[in-house]
Amino acid sequence: MPSERTFLEQLIYQWKHGGMIMKLLFINSIIFIVIQLISVFGRLMGIDAQNSVNDLLISIFGMETSFNSFLQHPWGIFTSIFAHFTLFHFISNMLFLYFAGKLFESIFEGKYVFFTYLFGGIFGGLVELIAHAGFPSLKNEAVIIVGSSGSIMALFATLAFYRPNLTISVFGIFNTRLIFIAAAFILSDLISLGLNDGTAHFAHIGGVIFGALSVVSMASFFKFYDRLTTFTIFQKKTHLKVKKGTRTSAFKTDEEYNLEKKLRQEKTDAILDKIAKSGYESLSKTEKEFLFNQSKNG
């Protein structure tokens, strides 16, 4: 009987095999722990050191909504989506990230989870920045944005708009459609805009907008993600040995194959819908050839 994994071995296993959501949870957790340890050190060193440490942490991990301050620390729009300064903020976001992310990961590939999280969070930060620059009541507010909630809303909104009729269980008490839960979150953020409640509602709305756009232009977003993949750690290198006098075919990554398969299926569905509405003879020659080739390929 194999021995059980130690805690460290289990962490390593989850990092390697737990999927992209587990990696995002690890990254957020490590950054949270680092922030807390540095904060503890600052408190122990006295009030002056504590203030200096807080200023340093904010300059590294916070996104400032004042445009002039933002220009001095532009990296905050990226670092802020991985940073949490309080335990409640961290736990609540990580729980939401886990459940929304696992559902997202069951439908889309891991790299799409990462890029939706990343660009959804950045887009949410931009919306927050624009709102503070454009609305008079927000212009004079010196607000620091931290947290992954904009990124999580991008993941959740993508799911809700892509599979609106997906039924999920809420705390095991009742079942409801995913779009209804998303609507409740969106409505809550909309009616809370302008409130000084410590929540970046515009960043949440930005995440929702990004999710909606990614669904409307899903094929374009997937192509964009795939191009980015060639410059990231997600691209797996394929080592080919070519012998003289032999002919080799093009090799595709799993991501490229799955994307092409998805696009072919979407095109097939569109053609079948056209047949149902207007009959087979309404198809163009190209559409008939495509449908015939798909039937041969299974």
C-alpha atoms as a printed R data frame, in Angstrom:
    type eleno elety resid chain resno       x      y       z
1   ATOM     1    CA   MET     A     1   0.000  0.000   0.000
2   ATOM     2    CA   PRO     A     2   1.606  3.324  -1.029
3   ATOM     3    CA   SER     A     3   2.387  5.742   1.771
4   ATOM     4    CA   GLU     A     4   0.339  8.922   2.021
5   ATOM     5    CA   ARG     A     5   1.863 12.147   0.735
6   ATOM     6    CA   THR     A     6   3.320 14.593   3.191
7   ATOM     7    CA   PHE     A     7   1.849 18.106   3.303
8   ATOM     8    CA   LEU     A     8   4.697 19.469   1.162
9   ATOM     9    CA   GLU     A     9   4.355 16.626  -1.335
10  ATOM    10    CA   GLN     A    10   0.619 17.275  -1.547
11  ATOM    11    CA   LEU     A    11   1.255 20.961  -2.266
12  ATOM    12    CA   ILE     A    12   3.732 20.076  -5.000
13  ATOM    13    CA   TYR     A    13   1.284 17.549  -6.467
14  ATOM    14    CA   GLN     A    14  -1.553 20.095  -6.519
15  ATOM    15    CA   TRP     A    15   0.701 22.671  -8.180
16  ATOM    16    CA   LYS     A    16   1.669 20.221 -10.910
17  ATOM    17    CA   HIS     A    17  -1.649 18.454 -11.432
18  ATOM    18    CA   GLY     A    18  -4.354 20.632  -9.890
19  ATOM    19    CA   GLY     A    19  -4.962 22.747 -12.973
20  ATOM    20    CA   MET     A    20  -4.641 26.461 -13.591
21  ATOM    21    CA   ILE     A    21  -7.067 27.422 -10.826
22  ATOM    22    CA   MET     A    22  -4.866 25.730  -8.241
23  ATOM    23    CA   LYS     A    23  -1.862 27.650  -9.585
24  ATOM    24    CA   LEU     A    24  -3.768 30.930  -9.270
25  ATOM    25    CA   LEU     A    25  -4.795 29.998  -5.727
26  ATOM    26    CA   PHE     A    26  -1.167 29.239  -4.884
27  ATOM    27    CA   ILE     A    27   0.056 32.539  -6.338
28  ATOM    28    CA   ASN     A    28  -2.572 34.563  -4.473
29  ATOM    29    CA   SER     A    29  -1.847 32.663  -1.249
30  ATOM    30    CA   ILE     A    30   1.913 33.128  -1.448
31  ATOM    31    CA   ILE     A    31   1.551 36.856  -2.110
32  ATOM    32    CA   PHE     A    32  -0.927 37.177   0.778
33  ATOM    33    CA   ILE     A    33   1.457 35.412   3.166
34  ATOM    34    CA   VAL     A    34   4.399 37.588   2.047
35  ATOM    35    CA   ILE     A    35   2.355 40.763   2.552
36  ATOM    36    CA   GLN     A    36   1.286 39.637   6.035
37  ATOM    37    CA   LEU     A    37   4.809 38.688   7.107
38  ATOM    38    CA   ILE     A    38   6.195 42.025   5.937
39  ATOM    39    CA   SER     A    39   3.350 43.829   7.716
40  ATOM    40    CA   VAL     A    40   4.082 41.963  10.954
41  ATOM    41    CA   PHE     A    41   7.742 42.938  10.719
42  ATOM    42    CA   GLY     A    42   6.752 46.589  10.229
43  ATOM    43    CA   ARG     A    43   4.449 46.561  13.261
44  ATOM    44    CA   LEU     A    44   7.127 45.025  15.463
45  ATOM    45    CA   MET     A    45   9.673 47.644  14.406
46  ATOM    46    CA   GLY     A    46   7.512 50.562  15.520
47  ATOM    47    CA   ILE     A    47   5.047 53.062  14.116
48  ATOM    48    CA   ASP     A    48   7.497 54.781  11.760
49  ATOM    49    CA   ALA     A    49   8.658 51.494  10.275
50  ATOM    50    CA   GLN     A    50   5.053 50.320  10.018
51  ATOM    51    CA   ASN     A    51   4.059 53.393   8.023
52  ATOM    52    CA   SER     A    52   7.066 52.982   5.739
53  ATOM    53    CA   VAL     A    53   6.281 49.290   5.203
54  ATOM    54    CA   ASN     A    54   2.621 50.043   4.448
55  ATOM    55    CA   ASP     A    55   3.622 52.690   1.913
56  ATOM    56    CA   LEU     A    56   6.045 50.234   0.303
57  ATOM    57    CA   LEU     A    57   3.435 47.458   0.061
58  ATOM    58    CA   ILE     A    58   0.871 49.824  -1.425
59  ATOM    59    CA   SER     A    59   3.362 51.112  -3.975
60  ATOM    60    CA   ILE     A    60   4.129 47.539  -5.055
61  ATOM    61    CA   PHE     A    61   0.735 45.836  -4.872
62  ATOM    62    CA   GLY     A    62  -1.841 48.622  -4.935
63  ATOM    63    CA   MET     A    63  -3.437 50.267  -7.960
64  ATOM    64    CA   GLU     A    64  -3.992 53.966  -7.373
65  ATOM    65    CA   THR     A    65  -7.085 55.470  -8.973
66  ATOM    66    CA   SER     A    66  -5.605 58.967  -9.192
67  ATOM    67    CA   PHE     A    67  -4.319 59.166 -12.770
68  ATOM    68    CA   ASN     A    68  -1.132 61.045 -11.817
69  ATOM    69    CA   SER     A    69  -0.354 58.574  -9.035
70  ATOM    70    CA   PHE     A    70  -1.170 55.678 -11.348
71  ATOM    71    CA   LEU     A    71   1.421 56.899 -13.862
72  ATOM    72    CA   GLN     A    72   4.053 56.734 -11.119
73  ATOM    73    CA   HIS     A    73   3.141 53.113 -10.262
74  ATOM    74    CA   PRO     A    74   1.544 51.667 -13.425
75  ATOM    75    CA   TRP     A    75   2.481 48.088 -12.513
76  ATOM    76    CA   GLY     A    76  -0.214 48.196  -9.837
77  ATOM    77    CA   ILE     A    77  -2.868 47.376 -12.410
78  ATOM    78    CA   PHE     A    78  -1.180 43.972 -12.733
79  ATOM    79    CA   THR     A    79   0.107 43.268  -9.205
80  ATOM    80    CA   SER     A    80  -3.136 44.356  -7.521
81  ATOM    81    CA   ILE     A    81  -5.131 41.470  -9.011
82  ATOM    82    CA   PHE     A    82  -3.009 38.998  -7.021
83  ATOM    83    CA   ALA     A    83  -2.834 40.936  -3.740
84  ATOM    84    CA   HIS     A    84  -5.038 40.951  -0.621
85  ATOM    85    CA   PHE     A    85  -4.296 42.851   2.574
86  ATOM    86    CA   THR     A    86  -6.970 41.453   4.927
87  ATOM    87    CA   LEU     A    87  -7.830 37.864   5.822
88  ATOM    88    CA   PHE     A    88 -11.576 38.184   5.126
89  ATOM    89    CA   HIS     A    89 -10.942 39.740   1.704
90  ATOM    90    CA   PHE     A    90  -8.480 36.982   0.861
91  ATOM    91    CA   ILE     A    91 -10.655 34.048   2.009
92  ATOM    92    CA   SER     A    92 -13.856 35.312   0.376
93  ATOM    93    CA   ASN     A    93 -12.145 35.933  -2.960
94  ATOM    94    CA   MET     A    94 -10.310 32.603  -2.925
95  ATOM    95    CA   LEU     A    95 -13.516 30.684  -2.222
96  ATOM    96    CA   PHE     A    96 -15.248 32.453  -5.101
97  ATOM    97    CA   LEU     A    97 -12.206 31.900  -7.330
98  ATOM    98    CA   TYR     A    98 -12.126 28.194  -6.524
99  ATOM    99    CA   PHE     A    99 -15.786 27.472  -7.254
100 ATOM   100    CA   ALA     A   100 -16.118 29.777 -10.278
101 ATOM   101    CA   GLY     A   101 -12.701 28.743 -11.565
102 ATOM   102    CA   LYS     A   102 -13.302 25.009 -11.293
103 ATOM   103    CA   LEU     A   103 -16.544 25.403 -13.198
104 ATOM   104    CA   PHE     A   104 -14.764 27.529 -15.810
105 ATOM   105    CA   GLU     A   105 -11.970 24.971 -16.070
106 ATOM   106    CA   SER     A   106 -14.473 22.164 -16.685
107 ATOM   107    CA   ILE     A   107 -15.608 23.958 -19.861
108 ATOM   108    CA   PHE     A   108 -12.525 25.800 -21.092
109 ATOM   109    CA   GLU     A   109  -8.826 24.973 -21.180
110 ATOM   110    CA   GLY     A   110  -6.457 25.978 -18.415
111 ATOM   111    CA   LYS     A   111  -4.694 28.689 -20.376
112 ATOM   112    CA   TYR     A   112  -8.037 30.409 -21.041
113 ATOM   113    CA   VAL     A   113  -8.594 30.468 -17.279
114 ATOM   114    CA   PHE     A   114  -5.288 32.270 -16.797
115 ATOM   115    CA   PHE     A   115  -5.720 34.789 -19.586
116 ATOM   116    CA   THR     A   116  -9.338 35.574 -18.653
117 ATOM   117    CA   TYR     A   117  -8.234 36.095 -15.050
118 ATOM   118    CA   LEU     A   118  -5.304 38.264 -16.111
119 ATOM   119    CA   PHE     A   119  -6.877 40.429 -18.806
120 ATOM   120    CA   GLY     A   120 -10.262 40.541 -17.088
121 ATOM   121    CA   GLY     A   121  -8.578 41.936 -13.978
122 ATOM   122    CA   ILE     A   122  -6.552 44.457 -15.962
123 ATOM   123    CA   PHE     A   123  -9.649 45.552 -17.885
124 ATOM   124    CA   GLY     A   124 -11.519 45.950 -14.605
125 ATOM   125    CA   GLY     A   125  -8.703 48.123 -13.274
126 ATOM   126    CA   LEU     A   126  -8.859 50.315 -16.376
127 ATOM   127    CA   VAL     A   127 -12.626 50.779 -15.938
128 ATOM   128    CA   GLU     A   128 -12.069 51.777 -12.303
129 ATOM   129    CA   LEU     A   129  -9.365 54.229 -13.356
130 ATOM   130    CA   ILE     A   130 -11.553 55.778 -16.066
131 ATOM   131    CA   ALA     A   131 -14.497 56.065 -13.664
132 ATOM   132    CA   HIS     A   132 -12.418 57.942 -11.093
133 ATOM   133    CA   ALA     A   133 -11.132 60.263 -13.802
134 ATOM   134    CA   GLY     A   134 -14.555 60.887 -15.342
135 ATOM   135    CA   PHE     A   135 -17.086 61.167 -12.512
136 ATOM   136    CA   PRO     A   136 -16.910 64.376 -10.423
137 ATOM   137    CA   SER     A   137 -17.821 62.651  -7.150
138 ATOM   138    CA   LEU     A   138 -14.885 60.241  -7.543
139 ATOM   139    CA   LYS     A   139 -12.187 62.576  -8.833
140 ATOM   140    CA   ASN     A   140 -11.026 63.753  -5.424
141 ATOM   141    CA   GLU     A   141 -11.079 60.302  -3.825
142 ATOM   142    CA   ALA     A   142  -7.638 58.845  -3.152
143 ATOM   143    CA   VAL     A   143  -8.461 55.148  -3.468
144 ATOM   144    CA   ILE     A   144  -6.120 52.166  -3.560
145 ATOM   145    CA   ILE     A   145  -7.454 49.093  -5.367
146 ATOM   146    CA   VAL     A   146  -6.310 45.589  -4.408
147 ATOM   147    CA   GLY     A   147  -7.833 42.156  -4.840
148 ATOM   148    CA   SER     A   148  -8.763 39.608  -7.464
149 ATOM   149    CA   SER     A   149 -12.510 40.260  -7.521
150 ATOM   150    CA   GLY     A   150 -12.439 41.967 -10.950
151 ATOM   151    CA   SER     A   151 -10.612 38.954 -12.389
152 ATOM   152    CA   ILE     A   152 -13.031 36.554 -10.733
153 ATOM   153    CA   MET     A   153 -16.017 38.468 -12.079
154 ATOM   154    CA   ALA     A   154 -14.503 38.155 -15.571
155 ATOM   155    CA   LEU     A   155 -14.339 34.366 -15.151
156 ATOM   156    CA   PHE     A   156 -17.843 34.177 -13.682
157 ATOM   157    CA   ALA     A   157 -19.402 36.483 -16.292
158 ATOM   158    CA   THR     A   158 -17.790 34.520 -19.141
159 ATOM   159    CA   LEU     A   159 -19.351 31.353 -17.756
160 ATOM   160    CA   ALA     A   160 -22.754 32.963 -17.174
161 ATOM   161    CA   PHE     A   161 -23.016 34.448 -20.655
162 ATOM   162    CA   TYR     A   162 -21.619 31.339 -22.353
163 ATOM   163    CA   ARG     A   163 -23.797 28.850 -20.441
164 ATOM   164    CA   PRO     A   164 -26.679 30.976 -19.087
165 ATOM   165    CA   ASN     A   165 -29.012 28.010 -18.566
166 ATOM   166    CA   LEU     A   166 -26.475 25.947 -16.646
167 ATOM   167    CA   THR     A   167 -28.139 24.893 -13.393
168 ATOM   168    CA   ILE     A   168 -26.073 24.873 -10.204
169 ATOM   169    CA   SER     A   169 -26.824 24.145  -6.574
170 ATOM   170    CA   VAL     A   170 -26.595 27.071  -4.141
171 ATOM   171    CA   PHE     A   171 -25.231 25.819  -0.809
172 ATOM   172    CA   GLY     A   172 -27.129 22.587  -1.442
173 ATOM   173    CA   ILE     A   173 -30.390 24.390  -0.608
174 ATOM   174    CA   PHE     A   174 -31.862 25.168  -4.017
175 ATOM   175    CA   ASN     A   175 -30.982 25.010  -7.694
176 ATOM   176    CA   THR     A   176 -30.909 27.993 -10.006
177 ATOM   177    CA   ARG     A   177 -29.581 29.029 -13.370
178 ATOM   178    CA   LEU     A   178 -26.103 30.494 -13.516
179 ATOM   179    CA   ILE     A   179 -27.305 33.634 -15.315
180 ATOM   180    CA   PHE     A   180 -29.629 34.484 -12.386
181 ATOM   181    CA   ILE     A   181 -26.731 34.405  -9.923
182 ATOM   182    CA   ALA     A   182 -24.646 36.554 -12.263
183 ATOM   183    CA   ALA     A   183 -27.549 39.000 -12.614
184 ATOM   184    CA   ALA     A   184 -27.769 39.311  -8.823
185 ATOM   185    CA   PHE     A   185 -24.045 40.125  -8.569
186 ATOM   186    CA   ILE     A   186 -24.217 42.609 -11.439
187 ATOM   187    CA   LEU     A   187 -27.290 44.351 -10.000
188 ATOM   188    CA   SER     A   188 -25.625 44.566  -6.591
189 ATOM   189    CA   ASP     A   189 -22.577 46.269  -8.106
190 ATOM   190    CA   LEU     A   190 -24.654 48.634 -10.253
191 ATOM   191    CA   ILE     A   191 -26.765 49.926  -7.360
192 ATOM   192    CA   SER     A   192 -23.642 50.271  -5.190
193 ATOM   193    CA   LEU     A   193 -21.701 52.497  -7.607
194 ATOM   194    CA   GLY     A   194 -20.595 55.684  -5.897
195 ATOM   195    CA   LEU     A   195 -20.888 54.274  -2.386
196 ATOM   196    CA   ASN     A   196 -17.877 54.577  -0.123
197 ATOM   197    CA   ASP     A   197 -18.089 50.948   1.017
198 ATOM   198    CA   GLY     A   198 -14.510 49.882   0.327
199 ATOM   199    CA   THR     A   199 -15.440 47.813  -2.734
200 ATOM   200    CA   ALA     A   200 -14.177 48.438  -6.277
201 ATOM   201    CA   HIS     A   201 -17.574 48.117  -7.952
202 ATOM   202    CA   PHE     A   202 -16.369 49.621 -11.229
203 ATOM   203    CA   ALA     A   203 -13.620 46.980 -11.394
204 ATOM   204    CA   HIS     A   204 -16.311 44.322 -10.968
205 ATOM   205    CA   ILE     A   205 -18.364 45.875 -13.765
206 ATOM   206    CA   GLY     A   206 -15.224 45.977 -15.911
207 ATOM   207    CA   GLY     A   207 -14.708 42.264 -15.324
208 ATOM   208    CA   VAL     A   208 -18.313 41.600 -16.354
209 ATOM   209    CA   ILE     A   209 -17.894 43.674 -19.529
210 ATOM   210    CA   PHE     A   210 -14.730 41.770 -20.395
211 ATOM   211    CA   GLY     A   211 -16.504 38.445 -19.852
212 ATOM   212    CA   ALA     A   212 -19.419 39.495 -22.058
213 ATOM   213    CA   LEU     A   213 -17.086 40.676 -24.826
214 ATOM   214    CA   SER     A   214 -15.091 37.456 -24.673
215 ATOM   215    CA   VAL     A   215 -18.278 35.438 -25.251
216 ATOM   216    CA   VAL     A   216 -19.566 37.671 -28.053
217 ATOM   217    CA   SER     A   217 -16.219 37.394 -29.857
218 ATOM   218    CA   MET     A   218 -15.166 34.022 -28.467
219 ATOM   219    CA   ALA     A   219 -13.442 32.734 -31.603
220 ATOM   220    CA   SER     A   220 -11.379 35.936 -31.844
221 ATOM   221    CA   PHE     A   221 -10.497 35.790 -28.147
222 ATOM   222    CA   PHE     A   222  -9.386 32.161 -28.439
223 ATOM   223    CA   LYS     A   223  -7.162 32.996 -31.403
224 ATOM   224    CA   PHE     A   224  -5.718 35.921 -29.447
225 ATOM   225    CA   TYR     A   225  -5.032 33.677 -26.450
226 ATOM   226    CA   ASP     A   226  -3.422 31.053 -28.668
227 ATOM   227    CA   ARG     A   227  -1.074 33.606 -30.190
228 ATOM   228    CA   LEU     A   228  -0.091 34.796 -26.727
229 ATOM   229    CA   THR     A   229   0.545 31.216 -25.720
230 ATOM   230    CA   THR     A   230   3.478 31.015 -28.107
231 ATOM   231    CA   PHE     A   231   5.255 33.590 -25.912
232 ATOM   232    CA   THR     A   232   4.427 32.032 -22.559
233 ATOM   233    CA   ILE     A   233   5.277 29.046 -20.411
234 ATOM   234    CA   PHE     A   234   2.054 27.371 -21.580
235 ATOM   235    CA   GLN     A   235   3.542 26.506 -24.977
236 ATOM   236    CA   LYS     A   236   4.961 23.009 -24.956
237 ATOM   237    CA   LYS     A   237   7.888 22.430 -27.224
238 ATOM   238    CA   THR     A   238   7.697 19.451 -29.550
239 ATOM   239    CA   HIS     A   239  11.050 17.960 -30.469
240 ATOM   240    CA   LEU     A   240  10.992 16.452 -33.946
241 ATOM   241    CA   LYS     A   241  13.577 14.210 -35.514
242 ATOM   242    CA   VAL     A   242  13.535 14.433 -39.295
243 ATOM   243    CA   LYS     A   243  15.260 11.771 -41.333
244 ATOM   244    CA   LYS     A   244  16.501 12.413 -44.811
245 ATOM   245    CA   GLY     A   245  14.136 11.171 -47.474
246 ATOM   246    CA   THR     A   246  11.077 11.096 -45.195
247 ATOM   247    CA   ARG     A   247   8.092 13.385 -45.186
248 ATOM   248    CA   THR     A   248   6.714 14.852 -41.958
249 ATOM   249    CA   SER     A   249   3.336 16.426 -41.350
250 ATOM   250    CA   ALA     A   250   2.686 19.507 -39.259
251 ATOM   251    CA   PHE     A   251   2.333 18.831 -35.538
252 ATOM   252    CA   LYS     A   252  -0.204 20.724 -33.456
253 ATOM   253    CA   THR     A   253  -0.330 21.368 -29.753
254 ATOM   254    CA   ASP     A   254  -3.335 20.116 -27.773
255 ATOM   255    CA   GLU     A   255  -4.532 23.706 -27.462
256 ATOM   256    CA   GLU     A   256  -4.423 24.280 -31.230
257 ATOM   257    CA   TYR     A   257  -6.208 20.992 -31.933
258 ATOM   258    CA   ASN     A   258  -8.956 21.664 -29.382
259 ATOM   259    CA   LEU     A   259  -9.495 25.204 -30.680
260 ATOM   260    CA   GLU     A   260  -9.837 24.008 -34.280
261 ATOM   261    CA   LYS     A   261 -12.211 21.265 -33.178
262 ATOM   262    CA   LYS     A   262 -14.347 23.801 -31.318
263 ATOM   263    CA   LEU     A   263 -14.448 26.196 -34.292
264 ATOM   264    CA   ARG     A   264 -15.379 23.350 -36.677
265 ATOM   265    CA   GLN     A   265 -18.210 22.313 -34.360
266 ATOM   266    CA   GLU     A   266 -19.522 25.888 -34.156
267 ATOM   267    CA   LYS     A   267 -19.481 26.149 -37.963
268 ATOM   268    CA   THR     A   268 -21.248 22.790 -38.280
269 ATOM   269    CA   ASP     A   269 -23.949 23.870 -35.818
270 ATOM   270    CA   ALA     A   270 -24.499 27.099 -37.756
271 ATOM   271    CA   ILE     A   271 -24.917 25.167 -41.033
272 ATOM   272    CA   LEU     A   272 -27.357 22.712 -39.439
273 ATOM   273    CA   ASP     A   273 -29.400 25.619 -38.097
274 ATOM   274    CA   LYS     A   274 -29.491 27.085 -41.597
275 ATOM   275    CA   ILE     A   275 -30.758 23.750 -42.996
276 ATOM   276    CA   ALA     A   276 -33.460 23.605 -40.334
277 ATOM   277    CA   LYS     A   277 -34.666 27.099 -41.220
278 ATOM   278    CA   SER     A   278 -34.243 27.222 -45.014
279 ATOM   279    CA   GLY     A   279 -33.537 23.695 -46.225
280 ATOM   280    CA   TYR     A   280 -30.461 21.997 -47.620
281 ATOM   281    CA   GLU     A   281 -30.639 23.772 -50.957
282 ATOM   282    CA   SER     A   282 -30.102 27.129 -49.246
283 ATOM   283    CA   LEU     A   283 -26.499 26.133 -48.472
284 ATOM   284    CA   SER     A   284 -23.678 27.489 -50.563
285 ATOM   285    CA   LYS     A   285 -21.298 25.154 -52.360
286 ATOM   286    CA   THR     A   286 -18.627 25.814 -49.734
287 ATOM   287    CA   GLU     A   287 -21.012 25.010 -46.891
288 ATOM   288    CA   LYS     A   288 -22.114 21.754 -48.556
289 ATOM   289    CA   GLU     A   289 -18.487 20.703 -49.054
290 ATOM   290    CA   PHE     A   290 -17.653 21.556 -45.444
291 ATOM   291    CA   LEU     A   291 -20.616 19.544 -44.128
292 ATOM   292    CA   PHE     A   292 -19.714 16.609 -46.384
293 ATOM   293    CA   ASN     A   293 -16.093 16.622 -45.181
294 ATOM   294    CA   GLN     A   294 -17.247 16.787 -41.553
295 ATOM   295    CA   SER     A   295 -19.493 13.753 -42.053
296 ATOM   296    CA   LYS     A   296 -16.546 11.805 -43.499
297 ATOM   297    CA   ASN     A   297 -14.315 12.760 -40.578
298 ATOM   298    CA   GLY     A   298 -16.911 11.790 -37.992
